[in-house]
Amino acid sequence: MGTSLSSIHIFGDSAPIDCGFSFRSFSLNWQTCIDDFSENAHDYPYKAAKFISNHIDAPVLHFGVFDSEMIWFEFFLNGKVISRYSDDEFVANKKLFDIPSLIGYNNGQKKRLSSLLSCSDIDFKIAMLEEYLGVCLLYLPAISDNPEMFRRNRSDALYCKYQSEEKALTGKAAPIQLSLIAEYPGKLFWDFFGRNHLQSIKPHYFLYGYVQEDLHDLTPVRFTGKSLETSDLSTFSQNRIQRAHDDPRFKMHYGTPCKVTFSDECPPAYRGKTMTLPSGFYPESFTKNNELLLQGNHRIYVADSTMKIIAKLSIKGDIADIMDDYVLTTTGDSFCGYCFEPKAKIYVYEIVRASN
C-alpha cells in the first residue's frame, strides 16, 4: 500500500490567526498547516483550503496523493480555485501556466512545470514538484517534532536528472524509435456507411477514400505493414469476424490508476502479470520482439516484460492497426466521418531499434 494523504500550504510569510487551523513554516516563504486530516472525510482538506483562502490574501495550495499512484492539487485565492492539476484524465486541469508567477517565479518555468507533471513515476514526480515549489508536500503530523525532515529548498537538481533520463527514452539515444515511412491523404473505415452497423471487420483490411472533396468512392485496401495495398470488394467482404470491443489479451482493471493483467494469449514473459498503466495510456499490442506498446494521446510508450518503460514515442493521430513492427495511424474522423476533411491524413510508421 502506497502513501495517501493531503496537505495545505500558504505561499507567504504569514498565516491567518483566527481561522481555526494551525500553521508552521518549514521552508522559506511557505506556511504549512500542521493539523491532522487523517480521520476526516476525503473532501475535508479541500474544503479547509478553500476556507483558509478566504481568511488570507495569499495563494493557498491544497495537495493530495492516493496510494502513491496519483496526485492532484489546487491553488486557491480568495476562496476560488485559480489553478488545478490532476492525474485523473477525467478531471480538467485549469490555468497551470499561471502557477509560476503565482509562487514568485519571474519568468519562464512553464516548460519545466509541464515536463515534470508528465512524469509517470509518482514518487519522483512529487519530489520534483517539491523541488519546484520549495515546500514539503508530504507533511506527516506524527513526526512534526523533526522540522528538518520537512524543509525543502528550490532547486533543479532532480529535474535535470529527470530530463537526462527522458532524453534517453525520447531522443536519438532511445533504444527504440519510430520512422515515418508512408503518408496518405484521406480516411479509413471498417465498412460502408450503415452496413452491418460496423460490427464486423476483416483484420488489416479497410475502406479508403475521401482523398478529394469531389471523390466519395471508398476503395478496399489491405495494410501490408509498409503500405496500404489496393484490394477488391470480394476479398474485403469474405472471412469477416465480429468486431471485439475488448482485447482478449488484456484484462483491464479500470480505476485510478488503471491496471492491466496479461492473459495466456500474450507472449509467455507477460502471462499472469499485472501492470499499473501510466495515466492516459492503454495496452495496444506487442512488437515482433514482444515489447508491449501502450497508446496515449498522440504518443506510444514501449515497455519490456519487466513492465519498465524503455521508450516514449510521438505519433500523428491515433493507432488504427499494428502489423509486426509497423504502425498505422489516422488523423481526423476516420471510421465515423463519411465526408471529405482537408486535413485528414493516414500515416505508416516503422519501429526501428538502435541496433538496426
C-alpha positions in Angstrom: 0.0 0.0 0.0 1.4 3.4 -1.0 1.2 6.8 0.5 -2.2 8.5 0.7 -2.5 12.0 2.4 -3.5 15.6 1.9 -1.7 18.8 2.9 -2.4 22.5 2.9 0.2 25.3 2.4 0.2 29.1 2.2 2.7 30.8 -0.1 3.7 33.8 2.1 5.4 34.9 5.3 2.3 34.8 7.5 -0.7 32.7 8.3 -4.3 33.6 9.4 -4.6 33.8 13.2 -8.3 33.2 13.8 -9.3 30.7 11.1 -9.3 27.6 13.3 -6.2 26.0 11.8 -2.5 25.9 12.9 0.5 26.6 10.7 4.2 26.3 10.9 7.0 27.4 8.4 9.4 24.6 7.5 10.5 26.1 4.2 11.3 29.7 3.0 8.1 31.6 2.0 5.7 28.8 2.9 3.4 28.1 5.8 2.3 24.5 6.3 -0.9 23.6 8.0 0.0 21.1 10.8 -3.5 19.9 11.6 -4.1 16.1 11.2 -6.6 15.4 8.5 -6.2 11.6 8.5 -9.5 11.0 10.4 -11.6 13.4 8.3 -13.7 12.8 5.2 -11.7 12.7 2.0 -13.0 16.1 0.8 -12.4 17.9 4.1 -8.9 19.2 3.3 -10.2 20.6 0.0 -12.9 22.5 1.9 -10.5 23.5 4.6 -8.1 25.0 2.0 -10.9 26.9 0.4 -12.0 28.2 3.8 -8.4 29.3 4.7 -8.0 31.1 1.4 -11.0 33.3 2.4 -9.0 34.4 5.5 -5.7 35.5 3.9 -4.7 37.4 0.9 -2.2 34.8 -0.4 -2.2 31.7 -2.6 -3.3 28.6 -0.7 -2.2 25.2 -2.0 -4.1 22.0 -1.4 -2.2 18.9 -2.4 -3.3 15.2 -2.4 -1.8 11.8 -3.2 -3.6 8.5 -3.3 -1.8 5.2 -2.7 1.4 6.6 -4.4 -0.4 6.2 -7.7 -2.0 9.6 -8.5 -1.7 13.2 -7.4 -3.8 16.3 -7.6 -3.5 19.9 -6.3 -5.4 23.2 -6.4 -4.3 26.8 -5.8 -7.0 28.9 -4.1 -7.2 32.7 -3.9 -10.0 34.4 -2.1 -11.9 31.2 -1.8 -11.8 30.3 -5.5 -9.7 27.7 -7.4 -7.4 29.6 -9.7 -5.2 26.7 -10.8 -5.7 22.9 -10.8 -3.9 19.8 -11.8 -4.9 16.1 -11.5 -3.5 12.8 -12.8 -7.1 11.7 -13.2 -7.6 12.1 -17.0 -11.3 12.9 -16.4 -10.6 15.9 -14.3 -9.8 19.0 -16.3 -6.7 21.0 -15.5 -7.0 24.7 -15.1 -4.5 27.5 -15.8 -1.4 25.5 -14.9 0.8 28.1 -16.5 -0.4 30.8 -14.1 1.4 28.9 -11.3 5.0 30.1 -11.9 4.1 33.7 -11.4 1.8 32.8 -8.5 4.6 31.4 -6.5 7.3 34.0 -7.3 9.0 32.9 -10.5 9.6 36.0 -12.6 10.0 34.5 -16.0 9.8 31.1 -17.6 9.5 27.8 -15.6 6.3 26.9 -17.6 8.0 24.3 -19.7 9.6 22.8 -16.6 6.3 22.5 -14.8 4.7 20.9 -17.8 7.5 18.4 -18.2 7.7 17.3 -14.5 3.9 16.8 -14.4 4.2 14.4 -17.3 6.5 12.1 -15.2 4.8 8.6 -14.8 6.8 7.8 -11.6 4.6 9.3 -8.9 7.2 9.4 -6.1 9.7 11.1 -8.3 7.0 13.5 -9.7 6.2 14.6 -6.1 9.9 15.0 -5.3 10.4 17.2 -8.4 7.2 19.2 -7.6 8.5 19.8 -4.0 11.8 21.0 -5.5 10.0 23.3 -7.9 7.7 24.8 -5.3 10.2 24.8 -2.5 7.8 23.1 0.1 7.3 19.6 1.5 4.1 18.2 0.2 4.1 15.0 2.2 3.7 16.5 5.7 3.1 14.0 8.5 1.9 15.4 11.8 3.1 12.3 13.7 6.7 13.3 13.1 6.4 17.1 13.3 9.0 17.2 16.1 11.7 16.8 13.4 11.2 20.0 11.3 14.4 19.4 9.2 12.6 16.4 7.6 10.1 18.8 6.1 12.5 21.5 4.9 12.7 22.0 1.2 14.8 24.4 -0.9 14.1 25.4 -4.5 16.5 23.7 -6.9 16.5 22.0 -10.3 18.8 19.0 -9.5 16.1 16.4 -9.6 14.5 18.0 -12.7 17.9 17.9 -14.6 18.3 14.3 -13.7 14.8 13.6 -15.0 15.4 15.5 -18.2 18.6 13.5 -18.8 16.7 10.2 -18.3 13.8 11.4 -20.6 16.3 12.1 -23.4 17.4 8.5 -23.2 13.8 7.4 -23.8 12.7 10.0 -26.4 15.7 11.3 -28.2 18.1 9.8 -30.7 19.7 7.8 -27.9 16.4 5.9 -27.2 16.7 2.2 -27.9 13.5 2.2 -30.0 12.3 4.9 -32.3 9.6 5.5 -35.0 10.4 6.2 -38.6 7.6 7.7 -40.8 7.7 5.7 -44.0 4.4 6.5 -45.7 1.7 9.2 -45.7 -1.6 9.3 -47.5 -4.4 11.9 -47.7 -8.0 10.8 -46.8 -9.6 8.5 -44.3 -10.1 4.8 -43.4 -13.3 2.9 -42.4 -14.2 -0.5 -41.2 -17.1 -0.8 -43.6 -19.5 1.1 -45.8 -21.8 3.6 -44.0 -24.7 1.9 -42.3 -23.7 -1.6 -43.4 -23.8 -4.2 -40.6 -23.7 -1.5 -38.0 -19.9 -1.6 -38.2 -20.0 -4.8 -36.0 -17.7 -6.9 -38.3 -14.2 -6.4 -39.6 -11.6 -8.1 -41.6 -8.2 -7.8 -39.8 -5.8 -5.4 -41.6 -8.5 -4.6 -44.3 -10.1 -1.1 -44.6 -12.1 1.0 -46.9 -10.0 4.0 -48.1 -11.4 7.3 -49.5 -12.3 10.9 -49.3 -8.9 12.0 -50.7 -10.6 14.9 -52.5 -13.8 16.9 -52.0 -15.4 15.6 -55.2 -14.4 11.9 -54.7 -16.6 9.9 -52.4 -15.9 6.4 -53.6 -14.4 4.0 -51.0 -11.7 1.5 -52.1 -10.9 -1.7 -50.2 -7.2 -1.7 -49.1 -5.0 -4.0 -47.1 -2.5 -2.8 -44.6 0.6 -4.8 -45.5 2.8 -3.3 -42.8 4.9 -1.0 -45.0 2.0 0.4 -47.0 -1.7 0.3 -48.0 -2.2 -2.1 -50.9 -5.4 -1.9 -53.1 -7.7 -4.9 -52.7 -11.1 -5.8 -54.1 -14.6 -5.8 -52.7 -14.9 -9.6 -52.8 -11.8 -10.2 -50.7 -12.8 -7.4 -48.4 -16.2 -9.0 -47.8 -15.0 -12.5 -47.1 -14.0 -14.1 -43.8 -15.1 -11.2 -41.7 -15.1 -11.6 -37.9 -17.1 -10.0 -35.1 -15.5 -6.7 -34.0 -14.3 -7.2 -30.4 -14.5 -4.2 -28.1 -12.3 -5.9 -25.5 -9.0 -7.4 -26.5 -8.8 -10.9 -25.0 -5.1 -10.4 -24.4 -5.7 -7.7 -21.9 -7.9 -7.8 -18.9 -8.5 -4.2 -17.9 -9.0 -3.0 -14.3 -10.4 0.5 -14.7 -10.0 2.9 -11.9 -7.4 5.3 -10.6 -5.0 4.2 -11.7 -5.9 1.8 -14.4 -4.2 -1.6 -14.5 -4.0 -4.5 -16.9 -3.5 -8.2 -16.4 -2.0 -10.1 -19.3 -3.8 -13.3 -20.4 -2.4 -16.5 -21.8 -2.8 -15.1 -25.3 0.1 -12.8 -24.6 3.8 -13.6 -25.0 5.0 -16.0 -22.3 7.0 -13.4 -20.3 3.8 -11.4 -19.7 1.3 -14.0 -18.8 -0.4 -13.7 -15.5 1.4 -10.4 -14.7 -0.4 -7.2 -13.8 0.9 -3.7 -14.8 -0.1 -0.3 -13.4 -0.6 1.8 -16.5 0.8 5.3 -16.9 -2.0 7.8 -16.7 -3.9 8.1 -20.0 -2.2 5.0 -21.6 -3.7 1.7 -22.5 -2.3 -1.6 -23.9 -2.5 -1.8 -27.7 -0.3 -4.7 -28.9 3.1 -6.3 -29.0 6.0 -5.8 -31.4 7.7 -8.7 -33.2 10.3 -8.7 -30.4 7.5 -8.9 -27.8 7.8 -5.4 -26.5 4.5 -4.0 -25.2 3.0 -1.0 -27.0 0.9 1.4 -24.9 -1.2 4.0 -26.7 -1.8 7.5 -25.2 -2.8 10.9 -26.7 -0.6 11.0 -29.9 2.0 9.0 -28.1 3.2 5.4 -27.8 5.1 4.1 -24.8 7.1 0.9 -25.2 7.6 -1.4 -22.3 9.6 -4.6 -21.8 8.4 -7.7 -20.0 9.5 -6.3 -16.6 6.9 -3.5 -17.1 9.7 -0.9 -17.5 9.1 1.9 -20.0 12.0 1.8 -22.4 10.9 4.4 -25.0 8.4 7.2 -25.3 7.4 7.9 -28.9 5.3 10.6 -30.6 2.9 9.9 -33.4 0.5 11.8 -35.5 -3.1 10.7 -35.0 -4.4 7.6 -33.3 -3.4 3.9 -33.9 -5.6 2.1 -36.4 -3.6 -1.1 -36.9 -0.3 -2.7 -36.0 1.4 -5.4 -38.0 4.8 -6.7 -36.7 6.9 -3.6 -36.3 4.7 -1.3 -38.4 2.1 1.1 -37.0 -0.8 2.6 -39.0 -2.4 5.8 -37.7 -5.1 8.2 -38.8 -5.9 11.8 -38.1 -9.3 13.5 -38.4 -12.5 11.5 -38.0 -11.7 8.2 -39.8 -14.0 5.3 -39.0 -17.0 7.6 -38.4 -17.0 10.8 -40.6 -18.1 9.8 -44.1 -17.2 13.1 -45.6 -14.2 15.0 -47.0 -11.9 16.6 -44.5 -8.9 18.5 -45.9 -6.6 17.8 -43.0 -7.4 14.1 -42.7 -4.2 12.0 -43.1 -3.0 8.4 -42.8 0.5 7.6 -41.6 2.6 4.4 -41.5 5.5 4.2 -39.0 8.2 1.6 -38.7 9.5 0.7 -35.3 13.3 1.0 -35.5 15.7 -0.4 -32.9 19.0 1.2 -32.1 20.9 -1.9 -33.1 19.3 -1.9 -36.6 
